[in-house]
Amino acid sequence: MLKPIDRNLWVAEQPQEFFGLPVGTRMTVILLAGGRLLLISPIKIDQQTKTQLDSIGEVEFIIAPNLFHHLYLANCQKLYPQATLIAPPGLATKQPNLAIDKIFCQDEINFEPELEYLLFEGFQGFIPPKIVTVNEIVFFHPVSKTLILTDTAFNFDRNFPLITQLATRIIGCYGNLRPSFLEKIAIQDKQKVTHSIQKILAWDFQRVIMAHGNIVETKAKEQLNAGYQWFLGKDELLN
């Protein structure tokens, strides 16, 4: 079911677990000019959600935002075979059976002025027992002043089950918009990450939508800046 967030902006959510922890997941839907819809990190789209999407516009772009949010891409392609699937570098190698049409940072992809994006360089994650490359694409929706993240920051709170609250308190992403301690361990090139977050903070956003955790509706830029100060150990990221 779609939930309206702002002008030309919706989300849809579904339950999902990570290593047994209920963390949920979220798809972001953006309406572009000409009635074109763009889906970031598709979930398993049920009939009610499909009916809603079809009433808004025509799905033209399906976006894999990083190397890990690909579980429902094939299903989404079956529902919308006319749509262009755009993925981050490396997903074609990881998921060779996916019919990827374009790759961020390699092919010409331009949604401006309606949507801006960048590759979050240097960001790595820790999925036991190894450190993994994420290759996350971060998006900025100017008309709604919304930043759209996937796995580069989280925001869990008491709305989640107790086991998730406990785990996210331990790894440092409970009650705060920031990465977890696991990413802090994993990242090796902090200079690249600092450069990426500085570019993100240059965008004029007030809201942050992430794939896991509660959406931050106000003062999101200040919260994200503070979250990355903790993460990177920098005195100041936001000018």
Buried (B, 14 or more C-beta within 10 A) or exposed (E): EBEEBBEBBBBBBBEBEBEEBEBBBBBBBBBBEEEBBBBBBBBBBEEEBBEBBEEBBEBBBBBBBBBBBBBBBBEBBEBBEEBBBBBBBBBBEBBEEBEBBEBBEEEEBEBEEBBBBBBBBBBBBBEEEEBEBBBBBBBBBBEBBBBBBBBBBBBBEEEBEEEBBEBBEEBBBBBBBBBBBBBBEBBEEBEBBBEBBBBBBEBEBBBBBBBBBBBBEEEBBBBBBBBBBBBBEBEEBBE
